[in-house]
């Protein structure tokens, strides 16, 4: 069970990194012309879109990456107790 929890933690950490890459690219270049930016969009959009529908923008800012990242941190922390 510990190996599965460790693997899931690693996958979630990688997902958090991809979310942060997407946020950085959205600040630098809002149009997804870079292959890395397109990859980050394809990986994160299925998770961010439902959160975006539930959470309205605050002063024009999309807070869904923040909510998803915090949720990932909580899941990683909870998986730490399994290991």
N, CA, C and O of each residue as an XYZ file, in Angstrom:
332
protein
N       0.815     -1.196      0.000
C       0.000      0.000      0.000
C       0.859      1.260      0.000
O       0.492      2.270     -0.600
N       2.002      1.192      0.676
C       2.892      2.343      0.746
C       3.476      2.715     -0.604
O       3.660      3.895     -0.903
N       3.768      1.707     -1.423
C       4.332      1.983     -2.746
C       3.309      2.681     -3.636
O       3.656      3.571     -4.411
N       2.058      2.275     -3.521
C       1.001      2.911     -4.322
C       0.814      4.352     -3.880
O       0.667      5.242     -4.718
N       0.819      4.593     -2.574
C       0.659      5.953     -2.059
C       1.834      6.831     -2.484
O       1.642      7.995     -2.838
N       3.039      6.286     -2.453
C       4.214      7.048     -2.888
C       4.132      7.385     -4.371
O       4.455      8.499     -4.785
N       3.697      6.415     -5.163
C       3.561      6.655     -6.595
C       2.495      7.719     -6.869
O       2.701      8.602     -7.701
N       1.359      7.637     -6.173
C       0.305      8.645     -6.348
C       0.788     10.025     -5.930
O       0.466     11.018     -6.583
N       1.553     10.099     -4.851
C       2.119     11.384     -4.425
C       3.020     11.960     -5.503
O       2.966     13.156     -5.788
N       3.841     11.121     -6.097
C       4.731     11.571     -7.166
C       3.936     12.084     -8.365
O       4.263     13.131     -8.925
N       2.906     11.359     -8.756
C       2.083     11.771     -9.890
C       1.390     13.107     -9.597
O       1.297     13.971    -10.469
N       0.911     13.263     -8.378
C       0.236     14.521     -8.021
C       1.235     15.670     -7.983
O       0.917     16.780     -8.407
N       2.437     15.416     -7.482
C       3.470     16.462     -7.506
C       3.793     16.881     -8.943
O       3.946     18.068     -9.229
N       3.896     15.910     -9.833
C       4.146     16.240    -11.236
C       2.997     17.056    -11.818
O       3.222     17.976    -12.604
N       1.770     16.723    -11.434
C       0.614     17.487    -11.899
C       0.673     18.923    -11.380
O       0.366     19.857    -12.121
N       1.062     19.110    -10.124
C       1.194     20.462     -9.568
C       2.240     21.257    -10.350
O       2.049     22.445    -10.612
N       3.325     20.617    -10.716
C       4.357     21.302    -11.503
C       3.799     21.710    -12.861
O       4.074     22.811    -13.337
N       3.027     20.842    -13.483
C       2.426     21.174    -14.784
C       1.439     22.328    -14.631
O       1.363     23.191    -15.506
N       0.682     22.358    -13.534
C      -0.227     23.491    -13.285
C       0.571     24.785    -13.153
O       0.180     25.812    -13.708
N       1.680     24.745    -12.427
C       2.506     25.944    -12.273
C       3.124     26.383    -13.600
O       3.254     27.579    -13.859
N       3.502     25.428    -14.431
C       4.020     25.761    -15.758
C       2.927     26.436    -16.582
O       3.184     27.410    -17.289
N       1.708     25.912    -16.484
C       0.597     26.510    -17.226
C       0.340     27.941    -16.760
O       0.109     28.832    -17.578
N       0.379     28.159    -15.453
C       0.165     29.509    -14.929
C       1.260     30.452    -15.424
O       0.970     31.574    -15.840
N       2.502     30.009    -15.383
C       3.607     30.845    -15.851
C       3.454     31.180    -17.327
O       3.671     32.324    -17.726
N       3.085     30.197    -18.142
C       2.897     30.461    -19.570
C       1.700     31.380    -19.814
O       1.716     32.164    -20.763
N       0.669     31.299    -18.980
C      -0.485     32.177    -19.173
C      -0.115     33.628    -18.881
O      -0.703     34.545    -19.454
N       0.852     33.842    -17.995
C       1.307     35.202    -17.733
C       2.223     35.705    -18.840
O       2.156     36.874    -19.219
N       3.071     34.832    -19.355
C       4.054     35.251    -20.356
C       3.466     35.323    -21.757
O       3.689     36.291    -22.485
N       2.727     34.313    -22.123
C       2.169     34.233    -23.472
C       0.786     33.595    -23.393
O       0.674     32.369    -23.367
N      -0.275     34.414    -23.353
C      -1.623     33.859    -23.178
C      -2.069     32.920    -24.303
O      -2.887     32.032    -24.062
N      -1.558     33.089    -25.508
C      -1.915     32.200    -26.612
C      -1.033     30.959    -26.546
O       0.188     31.065    -26.424
N      -1.643     29.800    -26.625
C      -0.903     28.541    -26.488
C      -0.239     28.155    -27.803
O      -0.710     27.258    -28.502
N       0.845     28.830    -28.135
C       1.571     28.514    -29.370
C       2.783     27.619    -29.107
O       3.268     26.949    -30.019
N       3.262     27.607    -27.893
C       4.410     26.802    -27.515
C       3.952     25.359    -27.257
O       2.912     25.166    -26.627
N       4.683     24.348    -27.716
C       4.284     22.962    -27.464
C       4.188     22.614    -25.973
O       3.321     21.837    -25.573
N       5.066     23.183    -25.162
C       5.012     22.915    -23.724
C       3.735     23.515    -23.140
O       3.085     22.897    -22.297
N       3.382     24.700    -23.582
C       2.163     25.348    -23.121
C       0.925     24.555    -23.536
O      -0.010     24.395    -22.751
N       0.924     24.062    -24.767
C      -0.213     23.244    -25.230
C      -0.315     21.950    -24.441
O      -1.417     21.516    -24.104
N       0.824     21.325    -24.143
C       0.831     20.098    -23.347
C       0.283     20.372    -21.941
O      -0.537     19.609    -21.431
N       0.738     21.458    -21.324
C       0.258     21.804    -19.984
C      -1.243     22.071    -20.010
O      -1.957     21.689    -19.082
N      -1.725     22.722    -21.063
C      -3.158     22.990    -21.188
C      -3.939     21.686    -21.315
O      -4.961     21.510    -20.653
N      -3.468     20.775    -22.158
C      -4.176     19.504    -22.352
C      -4.215     18.650    -21.082
O      -5.203     17.961    -20.830
N      -3.162     18.694    -20.294
C      -3.090     17.886    -19.082
C      -3.948     18.488    -17.963
O      -4.612     17.756    -17.229
N      -3.935     19.810    -17.832
C      -4.580     20.431    -16.680
C      -6.027     20.858    -16.919
O      -6.788     20.982    -15.960
N      -6.418     21.081    -18.144
C      -7.764     21.596    -18.409
C      -8.885     20.680    -17.920
O      -9.881     21.195    -17.410
N      -8.785     19.350    -18.044
C      -9.866     18.509    -17.510
C     -10.078     18.651    -15.997
O     -11.176     18.390    -15.505
N      -9.060     19.053    -15.268
C      -9.197     19.241    -13.828
C      -9.595     20.686    -13.499
O     -10.408     20.922    -12.605
N      -9.021     21.641    -14.222
C      -9.282     23.045    -13.920
C     -10.665     23.508    -14.385
O     -11.262     24.375    -13.747
N     -11.180     22.955    -15.467
C     -12.458     23.430    -16.020
C     -13.632     23.264    -15.049
O     -14.403     24.210    -14.891
N     -13.807     22.111    -14.392
C     -14.922     22.008    -13.436
C     -14.786     22.978    -12.252
O     -15.783     23.516    -11.770
N     -13.565     23.195    -11.794
C     -13.346     24.142    -10.694
C     -13.661     25.553    -11.170
O     -14.248     26.343    -10.432
N     -13.274     25.868    -12.392
C     -13.538     27.187    -12.962
C     -15.037     27.443    -13.090
O     -15.490     28.573    -12.909
N     -15.809     26.399    -13.403
C     -17.257     26.561    -13.498
C     -17.882     26.838    -12.134
O     -18.858     27.583    -12.042
N     -17.332     26.248    -11.075
C     -17.867     26.446     -9.732
C     -17.397     27.739     -9.080
O     -18.106     28.313     -8.253
N     -16.210     28.197     -9.448
C     -15.593     29.355     -8.806
C     -15.547     30.520     -9.790
O     -14.821     30.453    -10.781
N     -16.303     31.578     -9.538
C     -16.280     32.713    -10.465
C     -14.937     33.451    -10.386
O     -14.250     33.386     -9.367
N     -14.568     34.149    -11.463
C     -13.325     34.924    -11.422
C     -13.420     36.052    -10.386
O     -14.474     36.666    -10.218
N     -12.326     36.310     -9.709
C     -12.260     37.383     -8.727
C     -11.409     38.497     -9.317
O     -10.210     38.321     -9.531
N     -12.024     39.631     -9.575
C     -11.344     40.785    -10.186
C     -10.648     40.392    -11.488
O      -9.563     40.885    -11.794
N     -11.273     39.511    -12.240
C     -10.721     39.089    -13.526
C      -9.646     38.020    -13.429
O      -9.077     37.621    -14.445
N      -9.362     37.555    -12.225
C      -8.332     36.523    -12.056
C      -8.975     35.152    -11.909
O      -9.965     34.988    -11.196
N      -8.405     34.180    -12.588
C      -8.863     32.796    -12.499
C      -8.165     32.135    -11.311
O      -6.948     31.954    -11.316
N      -8.940     31.781    -10.306
C      -8.362     31.183     -9.101
C      -8.384     29.663     -9.112
O      -7.995     29.036     -8.127
N      -8.832     29.062    -10.206
C      -8.900     27.598    -10.246
C      -7.533     26.928    -10.094
O      -7.467     25.890     -9.436
N      -6.433     27.452    -10.660
C      -5.142     26.794    -10.407
C      -4.760     26.809     -8.924
O      -4.166     25.853     -8.425
N      -5.099     27.882     -8.229
C      -4.802     27.963     -6.802
C      -5.606     26.923     -6.021
O      -5.061     26.245     -5.150
N      -6.881     26.795     -6.324
C      -7.741     25.838     -5.628
C      -7.272     24.406     -5.898
O      -7.192     23.590     -4.979
N      -6.965     24.108     -7.153
C      -6.526     22.755     -7.512
C      -5.168     22.449     -6.862
O      -4.952     21.337     -6.382
N      -4.275     23.407     -6.846
C      -2.971     23.194     -6.223
C      -3.116     22.940     -4.725
O      -2.474     22.041     -4.182
N      -3.951     23.724     -4.062
C      -4.182     23.498     -2.630
C      -4.806     22.128     -2.379
O      -4.427     21.435     -1.435
N      -5.754     21.741     -3.218
C      -6.368     20.417     -3.072
C      -5.317     19.314     -3.264
O      -5.320     18.313     -2.549
N      -4.434     19.508     -4.222
C      -3.362     18.521     -4.444
C      -2.446     18.430     -3.232
O      -2.034     17.337     -2.846
N      -2.121     19.586     -2.622
C      -1.277     19.563     -1.422
C      -1.950     18.796     -0.287
O      -1.291     18.038      0.425
N      -3.257     18.988     -0.114
C      -3.973     18.261      0.928
C      -3.966     16.757      0.657
O      -3.794     15.961      1.579
N      -4.150     16.369     -0.602
C      -4.140     14.944     -0.947
C      -2.747     14.356     -0.727
O      -2.621     13.245     -0.211
N      -1.712     15.082     -1.111
C      -0.338     14.618     -0.902
C      -0.068     14.446      0.589
O       0.544     13.465      1.011
N      -0.528     15.402      1.372
C      -0.334     15.314      2.829
C      -1.076     14.097      3.392
O      -0.544     13.377      4.237
N      -2.293     13.874      2.925
C      -3.056     12.725      3.403
C      -2.395     11.412      2.984
O      -2.388     10.448      3.749
N      -1.840     11.374      1.771
C      -1.145     10.166      1.329
C       0.121      9.918      2.139
O       0.580      8.781      2.247
N       0.684     10.978      2.708
C       1.866     10.824      3.552
C       1.590     10.019      4.806
O       2.485      9.365      5.341
N       0.343     10.066      5.277
C      -0.011      9.270      6.443
C      -0.181      7.789      6.094
O      -0.090      6.931      6.972
N      -0.426      7.490      4.825
C      -0.591      6.107      4.406
C       0.766      5.414      4.309
O       0.895      4.227      4.608
N       1.762      6.166      3.889
C       3.091      5.604      3.672
C       3.717      5.242      4.930
O       4.846      4.751      4.939
